[in-house]
Amino acid sequence: MSAQTIHPQAVVAASAKLGPGVQVGAYAVVGEEVELGEGCVLHAHASVGGPAKYGRNNVFYSFCAVGGDPQDYTFSGERTELVVGDANIFREYVTVSRGTVKGGGVTRIGNENFFLAYSHVGHDDQIGSHTLFVNGATLAGHVAVEDFATIGSFSVVHQFCRVGRYSYVGACTVIVQDVPPFSRVVTDRETKSYGVNTIGLERKGFTKERMQALDHAFRLLSRSKMNTTQALAEMRAKLAASGDVQELIRFIESAERGIVK
């Protein structure tokens, strides 16, 4: 096991627990009740707060503030947490808030997510794995972002919305409804879906057959003269063999705020 490296001008709370190989740079701060897993790196001036548990090999760049109090008027010092998995990257000025009691008390982040500069994860958010938050991407509280999703630069997501797996939210987009999995969404004059996230899915290894089934499903959903109920029935009738389409159907049927079309 490699030894910890803590700069003499760093501040590490007495209750913090640091795993083997952790590096803490000059003027970085590790707060009370913080657990840093093996191989985590805090660059100069980075700040991680708690109560929080961070897995292995997370990297915190200068001036990020991860694990701070929730930005919520009702918060009055209750014990809430942030739970982070492994190999996440938090670039400069990224902010992540812990949960609130009314929201379940825990903000969660999975593995191998990349948060570019100035992006923000609000209180009680639930982030999957392998997501990308481009510069300035902002989540309100109580948002769920599923695996492999991309939130474009300076895009904002309204509280309680969901962003589905493998979806792509284009830059400067305002999301006030759920974003279906596999879709690409961007604000033009109005926020609308432009069909399948073709390039992103190809890069993730989706076969031609999977892409064709999804393209058919999205054409039924947004380019036919059918309403959503009719489109879902047609998907079931013609695309029942596609697991991806079945996932899309389940997501749409469970939407509480409607979907972007």
N, C-alpha and C positions, 0 to 999 in steps of 0.2 A: 504494500500500500504506500502511495506517495504521501509525503508530508504536506500539511497545510502551509500556506504562505500568506501571512497577514502583515500588511504594511504597518509600520509603527504609528502612522498617522490615521489609520482606520479606526472606526469605533464599532466594537462588537459587544452587544449586551451580555450580561452575565448569564442570562437564561437561554441564550442562543446555543444551538447544537450544530456543529460543523463537521461534516463527514470528511473522510480522507481525501487529500488532493484539492481541497477547496482553496481558491485564491481570492484574496480581498485586497483591492488596491487602495491607494492613498485617498483619504477623505471619504471613502465609502462607509456606509452605515448598515450594520446588521442589527435589527431591532429585537425587542423582547419577544420571547417565545417563537423564534424563527428556527426552523430546521432546514439546513442546506445539505442536500445529498452529495455523494461523492462527485468530485470533479467540477462542481459549480465554480463559475468565475464572475467576480464583481470587479468591473473596471473602476477607475478612479471616479469618485463622486456618485457612484450608484447607490441607491437606497432600497433595501428590502425590509418591509415591516411585517408585523405579525399581530395575533397568532397566525402562523402560516407554515405549511410544509411544502418544500420544494424538492423534487426528485433529483436525479443524477444529471450532470453535464448541462445544466442550464447556464446561459451566459447573459449577464446584465451589463449593458453599456452605460457610459457616463450620463448622469443626470436622469436616468429613469427612476421612477418611484413606484415600486411594485409592492402591493400588500398594505396600502394605506387605508385610512378610515373611509367608509362609504360616503359618497357625496349625496346625502339624504338628510332633509330637515329633521326627520323623526329620530335619527341616530343620536343616542345619548350615552355612548360608551359601553354598550353591551358587548359581551364576548362573541365575536364572529370571526370567521376564518377565510383564508384563501388556501386552496389545495392545487398544487401545480405538479404535473408529471415530469417527464424527462426530456432533455435536449431541446428545450425551447430557447428562442433568441429574443431578447427584449432590447431594442435599439434605443438610441438617445431620446430622452423625454417621453418615453412610453409611460403611461399611468394605468395601474390596475387596482381596483378597489376590492376590499373584502366584502362579505355579504352583510345583509341586514337580518334581524330576527324575523321580521314579517315576510321576508323573501326566502326563508329557509336557512339563513345563517351562513351559507357557504358559497363563495365564488369558486368555480372549478375550471381548470385549464388542463387539457390532455397532454399529448406528447408531440414533439417536433413541429411546433407552431412557430411562425416567424412574424414578429410584430415590428414593423418598420417605424421610423421616428414619428413621434407625436401621436401615435395611435392610442386609443383608450378603450379599456374593458371596464364596464360599469359593474356596480354591486349586483350580486346574485346571478351574474351571467354564467352560462354553462357552455364552455368552448370544447369542441372535440379535439381531434388530432390532425396534423398536417394542413392546417389552415394558413392562409396568408392574409395579413392585415397591411395594406399599403399605407404609405405616409398619411397621417391624419385621419385614418379610418376610425370611426367613433361609434361605440355601442352605448345605448342607454341601459338602465338596469333591467334585469329579468329577461335578457335576450338569450336565445339558444342558437349557436352556430355549429353546424354539424361538420363531420370530417371532410377534408379536402376543399372546403369552400374558400373563395377569395372575396375579400371586401376591398373595393377599389379606393384610391386616394380621395380623402375628404368626403367620403360617403358616410351617411349617418343612418343608424337603424333604431327605429322607435321601440320603446319598452314593450316587452312581452311578445315581440315578433320572433319568428324562427327563420333561419337561413339554412336551406337544405343542403345535403351532401353534393359535392362536386359542382355547386353552383358558382356563378361569377357575377358579382355586383360591380358594374362599371363605375368609373370615377365620378364623383360629385353627384351621386344618386341618393335620393331620400327614400328610405324604405319605411312604409307604414303598414304593410301587410306581409304575410309570410312569403318567402321566396322559395318556389318549388325546387326540389333536388334536380340536378343536371341542367338547369336552365341558365341563361345569361340575361341579366336585367340591367338596364341603363336608363337614366333620365334623359329624354329629349324634350319635347314640349310637355309630355306627361310620362310618368313612369309606366313602362310596359315591358312585357317579355318579348324577346326576339328569338325565341325558340331554343333549340338545343345548344349547350355550351360546346360546340363542335371541336374547336382547337384544344380546349382544356381536356375533354374526354379522350381525344386521340392521344394526347401526351401521356395520359394515364393508362393507355393500353387497351381502351375499349375496341372491340372488334367491329368490323363493318356491319355485321348483323345486329349487334346491340345498338349501334348508332341509327340504323334504319328503323328499328322498332321505336326508338325514342322520338325520332323525327316524325314518324307517322302519328304517334301519340300527341305531340305538340301541335301538329297541324290540325288534328281533331279538336284540340282544346282551344286554340286561339285563332285559327284561320278558316274554320268551317262556320256554318251558320247555326251550329248547335249551341245550346246553352251548356253550362258545365255538367249538369246532371246527364244530359243526353250524350255528351262527349265521353264521360266516364263509362256509360253503358256500352258505347261503341268500342271503347278500349278493351273492356272485358270480353266483348264478343270476338274481336279480331286480333287482339294482342295478348291473349291470356298466357301464352307460352313465355313471355318476356318477364323475367324477374325484376328488371329495372322498371318496366311499366307498372308492374304490380306495386312496387315501392312508391312510384309517382302517384298512383291512385290512392294508396293508403295515406300519403302525406296530404293530398288535397282534401280527402274526406275528414281528416282530423283538424283542418285549419279552423281556427276560431276567429280570425280577423280577415278571412278571405285570402285570395292569392293574387299575385301580380300576373296579369294576362296581357 
